[in-house]
């Protein structure tokens, strides 16, 4: 299938993620069929889409004059069979319930062309082991983040039988939507972001259960520390700023040794201080790198202080 062959997109599930995903496709000019079991859910979805577009227009993300045409490109339906037969591309965004997903894919496999891509928005489940479709080469995970009409990232995860062409098409169509697709090299539970968030949640639960700090104090600590760094240096590049030699010593104190760190240290690649670590800084001096990083920190801090985001929403 070629990206230009995709004209009609079907989104199955009009809930928290589905209605917003449908909106994103419609914003990019696609005719979208949003399907759910109950008309009342679809009516709520339409109202949410109108609200989303109105807010985006306030922030110049969508021209106000285009909102009516975007909404008109979204057709609401409770008839999966009829819509499936005319769809060129399917996005599944139903509940994270194994049985529900099995039933939905059983119907999709029956009603849809066997050339159509099935893109699941699952965030946890190994959809490739759960559902049975006649052509598994076309099944792929495209994991969006809430709210999909704002957050850029979409994680693309392939199954063992997913074809490379489907991965390439997934990446290209998401880029066309203005998203930032990242293709995982292999399947892992929770993928990238949720895996990191789970580790954070585990630490948070421990702090709360032991009475070490209040919820407000924990969030304030995070907001006024590493959350400022994340948009600039992420979680991996930050290791280069700490210094891989320092990280290596910390790991040794914990009784750990990681080859990905040790190998770099053994080569004399400590990170920013040597212009090479997990990232390559192309020979720039430590002062040059630190200045660029700190300038961005200061801009973010000024912006966040202006928004008064350090207090709970």
C-alpha positions in Angstrom: 0.0 0.0 0.0 1.2 3.5 -0.8 0.6 6.5 1.4 -1.3 8.2 -1.4 -3.7 5.3 -1.5 -5.0 6.2 1.9 -8.1 8.4 1.6 -10.6 7.1 4.2 -9.3 6.4 7.7 -11.4 4.4 10.2 -10.8 5.0 13.9 -12.4 2.3 16.1 -13.1 3.6 19.6 -14.3 7.2 20.3 -13.0 7.4 23.9 -10.1 9.4 25.4 -7.7 8.6 22.7 -9.8 7.7 19.7 -11.7 11.0 19.3 -8.5 12.9 19.4 -6.7 10.7 17.0 -9.6 11.0 14.6 -9.3 14.8 14.9 -5.6 14.7 14.0 -6.2 12.8 10.8 -9.1 15.1 9.9 -6.8 18.2 10.5 -4.4 16.7 8.0 -7.2 16.5 5.3 -8.2 12.8 5.7 -11.8 11.7 5.6 -12.3 9.9 8.9 -14.9 7.5 10.1 -15.1 7.4 13.9 -16.8 4.2 15.1 -18.1 3.2 18.5 -20.9 1.0 19.9 -23.1 3.7 21.3 -24.3 6.9 19.6 -24.1 8.8 22.9 -20.3 8.1 23.1 -19.9 9.4 19.5 -21.9 12.6 20.3 -19.6 13.2 23.3 -16.6 12.6 21.1 -17.8 15.2 18.6 -18.3 17.8 21.4 -14.8 17.1 22.7 -13.3 17.5 19.2 -15.1 20.9 18.9 -13.6 22.0 22.2 -10.1 20.7 21.2 -10.2 22.6 17.9 -11.4 25.8 19.6 -8.5 25.7 22.1 -6.0 24.9 19.3 -7.3 27.9 17.4 -6.7 30.2 20.4 -3.1 29.1 20.3 -2.8 29.5 16.5 -2.3 25.8 16.0 -5.4 25.6 13.8 -6.9 28.4 11.7 -10.4 29.1 13.1 -11.8 29.3 9.6 -10.8 25.6 9.0 -12.6 24.2 12.0 -16.0 23.6 10.2 -14.3 21.7 7.4 -12.3 19.6 9.8 -15.4 18.6 11.7 -17.2 17.8 8.5 -14.5 15.4 7.5 -15.3 13.3 10.6 -18.2 10.9 10.1 -19.7 9.3 13.2 -21.0 5.7 13.0 -22.1 2.7 15.1 -21.9 0.4 12.1 -18.5 -1.2 12.0 -19.2 -3.5 9.1 -20.3 -0.8 6.6 -17.5 1.5 7.5 -14.8 -1.3 7.5 -15.7 -2.2 3.9 -14.8 1.3 2.6 -11.8 2.0 4.9 -8.3 2.4 3.5 -6.6 2.4 6.9 -7.7 1.4 10.4 -6.6 2.8 13.8 -7.8 0.7 16.7 -8.2 2.7 20.0 -10.6 0.5 22.0 -10.2 -0.4 25.7 -7.1 -2.2 26.9 -9.1 -5.4 27.4 -7.8 -8.5 25.7 -11.3 -9.9 25.0 -12.6 -6.7 23.5 -9.6 -6.4 21.2 -9.9 -10.0 20.1 -13.5 -9.4 19.2 -12.8 -6.1 17.4 -10.0 -7.6 15.3 -12.0 -10.7 14.5 -14.7 -8.4 13.0 -12.1 -6.2 11.2 -10.4 -9.2 9.7 -13.7 -10.3 8.3 -15.0 -7.0 7.0 -11.8 -5.2 5.8 -9.6 -5.8 2.8 -6.7 -8.0 3.6 -4.3 -5.3 2.4 -5.4 -2.7 4.9 -3.1 -1.7 7.8 -4.3 -2.4 11.3 -2.7 0.2 13.6 -3.3 -0.5 17.3 -3.0 2.3 19.9 -2.3 -0.2 22.7 0.0 1.1 25.4 0.8 -2.2 27.2 -0.6 -5.3 25.5 1.4 -7.5 23.1 -1.3 -7.2 20.4 0.6 -9.6 18.2 0.1 -12.5 20.6 -3.5 -11.5 21.5 -5.4 -11.1 18.2 -5.6 -13.3 15.1 -5.7 -11.7 11.7 -5.3 -13.4 8.4 -2.4 -11.2 7.3 -0.2 -10.4 10.3 2.3 -8.5 8.1 -0.1 -5.6 8.2 -0.5 -5.4 12.0 1.5 -2.7 13.8 1.4 -0.8 17.0 1.2 3.0 16.8 1.1 4.2 20.4 -0.1 7.8 20.8 0.1 9.9 24.0 -2.7 11.8 25.7 -3.8 14.2 24.4 -3.0 13.0 20.9 -3.9 16.4 19.3 -1.1 18.0 21.3 1.6 15.5 22.2 4.0 15.0 19.3 5.3 11.5 20.0 3.9 8.2 18.6 5.8 5.0 19.3 5.8 2.5 16.5 6.2 -1.1 17.5 6.4 -4.0 15.1 5.6 -7.7 15.6 7.8 -10.5 14.4 5.7 -10.7 11.2 5.1 -7.0 10.6 6.5 -6.1 7.2 9.2 -3.4 6.9 6.9 -1.7 4.3 4.2 -1.2 6.9 6.7 0.3 9.4 7.9 2.7 6.7 4.4 3.7 5.8 3.5 4.1 9.5 6.4 6.4 10.0 5.6 8.5 6.8 1.9 8.9 7.5 2.6 10.0 11.1 5.2 12.5 9.9 2.5 13.8 7.5 0.3 14.3 10.5 3.0 16.4 12.1 3.9 13.8 14.6 7.2 12.6 15.9 7.4 8.8 15.2 10.0 6.7 16.9 10.4 3.1 15.8 11.4 0.6 18.5 14.0 -1.9 17.4 12.1 -4.7 19.1 8.9 -5.3 21.2 9.2 -4.6 25.0 6.4 -4.3 27.5 5.3 -0.7 28.1 7.6 0.5 25.2 9.8 3.5 25.9 7.9 6.2 27.7 5.6 4.1 29.8 8.5 2.0 31.0 10.3 5.1 32.2 7.1 6.4 33.8 6.5 3.1 35.6 10.0 3.4 37.2 9.1 6.9 38.3 5.8 5.8 39.6 7.4 3.0 41.6 9.7 5.6 43.3 6.8 7.9 44.0 4.7 5.2 45.6 7.7 4.3 47.8 8.1 7.9 49.0 4.4 8.3 49.7 4.0 5.0 51.5 7.0 5.7 53.7 5.7 9.2 54.5 8.9 10.8 53.3 7.1 13.7 51.6 3.6 14.9 50.7 2.2 14.6 47.1 2.6 18.4 46.8 6.2 18.3 47.9 7.1 15.5 45.6 5.7 17.2 42.6 7.3 20.6 43.5 10.6 18.8 43.8 10.3 17.3 40.4 8.9 20.4 38.7 11.8 22.6 40.1 14.6 20.1 39.3 14.9 17.5 36.6 11.7 18.4 34.8 13.5 21.7 33.8 16.3 19.6 32.2 14.2 17.0 30.4 13.1 19.2 27.4 16.8 20.1 26.8 18.9 17.0 27.6 16.4 14.2 28.1 17.2 11.3 30.3 20.1 9.8 28.4 22.1 12.8 27.4 21.9 14.0 31.0 24.3 11.2 31.8 26.9 12.9 29.6 26.5 16.1 31.6 26.8 14.3 34.9 29.9 12.6 33.4 30.1 8.9 32.6 33.1 8.5 34.8 31.0 9.8 37.7 28.1 7.5 36.7 30.5 4.6 36.6 31.7 5.3 40.2 28.0 5.6 41.3 27.3 2.2 39.8 30.3 0.6 41.4 29.1 1.9 44.8 25.8 0.1 44.1 27.7 -3.1 43.1 26.9 -2.7 39.5 28.8 -2.5 36.2 27.2 -1.7 32.9 29.2 -2.4 29.8 27.5 0.5 27.9 29.0 2.9 30.5 32.3 1.0 31.2 33.2 0.7 27.6 32.9 4.5 27.1 34.9 5.3 30.2 37.6 2.8 29.2 37.9 4.7 25.9 38.2 8.0 27.7 34.8 9.2 26.5 33.3 10.7 29.7 30.6 12.9 28.0 30.5 16.7 27.8 33.9 17.1 29.5 35.6 15.1 26.7 33.2 16.1 23.9 32.2 12.5 23.5 30.2 10.1 25.5 26.9 8.5 24.8 26.5 11.4 22.4 29.1 12.8 20.1 29.6 16.6 20.5 31.7 17.0 17.3 34.8 18.4 19.0 33.0 21.3 20.7 34.5 22.5 24.0 32.9 21.9 27.3 32.2 25.6 27.7 30.5 25.8 24.4 28.2 22.8 25.2 27.4 24.0 28.7 26.6 27.5 27.5 24.1 26.2 24.9 22.5 23.9 27.5 22.3 26.6 30.2 20.8 29.2 27.9 18.0 26.8 27.1 17.5 26.1 30.8 17.2 29.8 31.5 14.7 30.3 28.7 12.6 27.4 30.0 12.8 28.6 33.6 11.7 32.1 32.6 8.8 30.7 30.6 7.6 28.3 33.3 7.8 31.0 36.0 5.7 33.3 33.8 3.1 30.5 33.5 3.2 29.9 37.3 3.3 26.1 36.7 5.1 25.2 39.9 1.8 25.2 41.8 -0.7 22.3 41.3 -3.1 22.8 38.3 
